[in-house]
Amino acid sequence: MDEALTGEPLALDLLNTRPADGDLLAEVAGLRAWLRLQAGRGLVDDPAEAGPAELAAVREVRALAAEAVGRARAGEPVPAAVLAGLNAALGAAPVVGELVRDGSELTYRRRRAGATADRLAAELAGAVAELIADPAELAAVRECAAEDCVLLFRPVNPRRQWCSAARCGNRARVARHYRRQKEAEGAEGTEGA
C-alpha cells in the first residue's frame, strides 16, 4: 500500500499511517508526503521542513494513539503511562492566543508555541485526546471489514463497511464475484455428471 487513507478525523488519519502491509511514516519522506496530504489542517507551515525530530515525535504520538484508541474502543481503561505521554505531548507546545493585524482588520487566533516537532506532536495528541474523550465519536469508529486491512474510519453512511470503496471495497466485490462465479461453475460441473 503506497498511499495514505486521509479525510478521516485527524487521530484516525494518524493511525492509518500504519496499514497492515507497512509503515507510511518509516522515513522522513513519508512524513512529508503525509503532511502534504494533511495541508488543510494546519499541522505545519511547510511539510518540507519536517525532519528526523518531527518524524520521531509523530511516531511516538502514533504509538500512544494506537494504545489509547485500541483500549478505549475495547471499553478498557487507557493506561496511565499512555495518558501521561499524551499529556506530555500536549504540554510541550501549549496553545497561546495572539492578536494579528491584517491591514485594518484585527483578528484573534490561537496557535501552538514551541518547536515544530513539539507543535506537531501536540496537535496530533490533541486530536487523539478529543477522540478518546468523546464516547459517541469513539463508538462511531469502525475497522475496515476487509480481512487484510486494519484501517479505521468514521462512516458518514451507517452501511459503510470498508475504509475506502476504491481500496478495499472494490477488492471485496471482485473477490465475491469470482467466488460466486467459481461456485456457479462448480454447480454446473456436478449437474452434468
Steps between C-alpha positions, in 0.01 A plus 500: 500500500666818389251768592340620818130489572415859586189704560410328823524672839866595554560235768383229259704640213803475729423139596438413136863579416571149628305271266534122519764491228745767613570831662438820309706688759809279482707789364497880496384497136189307603425751775540788257264332252243438774527859623436624145183291494400660833576856377155640577531410867778744585737246652815662361573808292716313250516118488846522340633630832403179681807299591614223733379678816149542358496140379598372845237719668223387265592134530500529881154658503377239252616219731320665793193555282489136393504385860252764618248459219528121503437480872223761496321326209517172691341666804820465701666777698782680325822430696631785714834494317323554167297790642821646646669475160211673323489768771876554467460554126214743560697691763816531290327744265227687686234696316554874511276776376616792292356803331595533134454810286432449132467847353218661695363166622587377847465127560539287810636154433645211693820318414739261665828632634824305485723310263346351186527142629330599827222691322438213262492242781269722706253545213488126439476418871215751525313323220548166677389649832183641344418162346551286809321751724185496284314169552258562212775582252709206618204261466451613141853396398511179298773270376499412132312176428766376256685203649845638426437862603539665841404856405245693704234736375206711616212410269263768381272228363414235763521228231864576418715191560837582347764762562469599134277377219790539259745314723337218693142525375591425139731215602223346712242533221736348242585211736129441567430502124773243429389284792139497370622432148708201618207369706273528195755321283536230766122458515479467120776236505314285756169523309651353183652204683 
